[in-house]
Amino acid sequence: GEKAFSAGFDIGAIPAMTRSESGDPPGDPPGDPPGDPLQEDALGAVFESISEYPYPVIAMLNGYTFGAGCELAITCDIRIATDTAKMGMPPVRLGILYAPTAILKFINTVGVVNTKEIFLTGRNYDVNRAKEMGLVNYVVPKDELKEFTYDMAREISENAPLSLRGFKKIIQTVQKYPGVNEEDWKMMNEMVTNAFNSEDAGEGVMAFLGKRKAIFKGK
């Protein structure tokens, strides 16, 4: 749209989000580590469809790209943004944690150092800083976004289909981190769940909705 690529979750709906009896979120994508929180049915399906689509997917970022919207953007293979776009991840300002598999996407995209800054500060970044970090590939004037993106799409489409599919699959495969076992995933997801159900999470949401500074107590 004119104002946002995606502003992420409806913050007011966060307290109503639930988990299944097994501890897995509804619609947890097949093949994901067990118990990966914060993935709603529809949203998880969108991420999965982009990741598993055999050919490159390009995101056109026009305006706000926050929270789950930012994750949606980095799930795409290439990101092209207008010079007025803004990006950020606000969970730390809401008193909640983000899913480990989603954080791994950021590490694979912008590296450990930038991922730490993004999640530990909760800042909203202008597009120039976002490009420096690697959140976007190109920045163009708003009135050139569509033409620039379509030109790149045409350029990619002229390449060999088997090579395109092969490179995308190989890159995705080698990005998978082999050193995290099932117990590690369980521990991390318990941390996410505990944060999500904490008093601080409730305070963070209420402060956001009330447009005031949150007062966190660490519980």
N, C-alpha and C positions, 0 to 999 in steps of 0.2 A: 504494500500500500504506500500512500504518500508519507505516512508518519512512522511506520515501523515495518521491518522485515518480520520480526516476532518479538513481543515483549515478554515471552515466557509464560510460566504458570500464572493462573489467577491467584494472587497471594491470599485473597480472602477465602479461597477454597482449600488451602493447605490443611487447616485443622480437621477437615472432613475426609482427608485421604486415608484409606485403610489398607491393611495387608491381609492376605489370605491366611487361613488357619495354618498352612504349612510354613508361613513366614516369608513366602515369596510374594512379590507384588503381583497384582492382576496383570496377566498378559506378559509376564517376563519372557523376553525373546528366547527361542530355543537356542541352546548352546552357550548362553551367558552363564557366568558363575552363579551358583545357587544363592538365592536370597538377595539379589541385587535390588535395593530399595529405590523408591522415587520414580519408577517407570510405570506410568499409567498405560492401560491397554492401547489406546489410540496413539499416544506419543511414542511408546516403545515400538509399535508397528511401523511408524513413520521412520524412525531411526534405522530400524532393521531393513526396511525396503530400500533406503538410500545406500546403506552399506553393502547390501547384497545385490543391488542392481549391477549388472555386469559391465556397464559402460559408465564413463565419467559423468558426474552430476555437478553442475555449476550453480552456485548460489548468487543471486543478485541482491545485495544488501542496501536497502534504501530506508534510512531512519534507524530507529531503536532496534537493537539486537541484544536482548538481555536474557539472563537465566537459561531456561531450556531452549529459548530461541538462539542463544549463542552456541549451545551444544548442537542444535540443529544445523547451524551454519558450518561448524567445523566438521560435522559428519559428511558434508559435501566435499567433493574432491578439490574444487577450486572456488575461491570466494572473491567476488568483485564488488566493491562498495562505492557508494557516492561519497563526495567530500564532506557530507553533512552527517554521515552515519556515526552512531555511537554503540559501543559494545561493553559488556560487563557481566560479572557473575556475583549476585548479591547474597547468596546463602549465609555467609558469615555475619551479615548485618541483620539476618532474620533469626539467628540462633539455631540453624539447622546445618546438617552436613549433606554433601552431594554424593551420589552413587560412585563407588570406586571405579567401575567400568567407564563412567563418564569422565572422571578425573584422568584416567589413563588416556582417553582420547585427547585431552588437552596436553598431556605430557608428550604424546606422540606428535602433536601438531606444533606446539610452541616451546617444548623443552621443560625441564624441571624448574629452572630458575623463574621463568615467566609464569608457569603454572602456580608456583608458590605465591608470587606477587598478586596474580589475579584472584586467587581464592582467599588469601590472608588479608588483603586490603578491602575487597569488595568494591573496588573503584569502578566508575564508569569511564571508559576511555574514548577519547576522540579518535577519529579514523587514522590519523597519522601515527599515533602511538600504537594503535591496534596493528597497523602494517609493520611497524618496527618489531613488534612481538611475533609476528607471523600469523596473526588471527585472520588477516586478509592478504590476498596476493596482489591486487591492483586497486588503486583509488582513482576514480574518474569523476568529472563533473556530472551532476544529476541528469542533465539533458542528454548525456552521452552514454548513460549506463546500459540501456537496452541495445544500442547499436554495437557497443564494445563487446558486450557479452555474447550477442548473436554471432559476431564475427569470430570470436574464439571458438564458439560451438561448431561453426562451420569448418574452421581449421582442424579441430579435433576429429570431426566426422569424416574428413578426407583421409585419415590415417587407417592403417590396416585393422579391421575389426578384431582379429585374433590377437594382435599385439596389444590393442587397447584393453581387451578383456584379461589377457595374461598379465600385463603390468599392474592393473588394478588389483587383481587377486593376489599376486605375489607380494606387492607392497603391503596389503592388508595382513597377509599371513605372517610375514617377517616382523610386523609390528607387535604381534602378540607377545606379551611378557611371560616367559616360562617359569619365573622364580616364585610365583605366588601360588601356594597350594590351597586346598579346600579349607583347611583350618584358618589360614590367613584371611580368606574371603569371609568366613563366618565371623571372625573377630571384627573385621572392618565393617561388615554390615550390621553387626550388633551395635557398634558405635554410632552408625548412622541412625538406626532405629531409636536408640536411647536419646540422641540429640533431638530427633523429630518429635519425641514424646515428652520432652523436657519443659519445665516452666519457662526457660529462656526462649524456647521456640514460640510459645504462646505470647510472650512479651514482645518478641521481635515482630510477629505478625500484627499485633494490636498497635504497636508503635508505628509500623509502616502505614497501616490503614488510618491511624490518627494523625499522621504527618508530624510525628514528634520523635525525639531521640530515645532509643531503647535504653532501659536500665537493666542490664544483665546481672544475674547473681551466681552464675556458674552451677545451676542445678535445674 
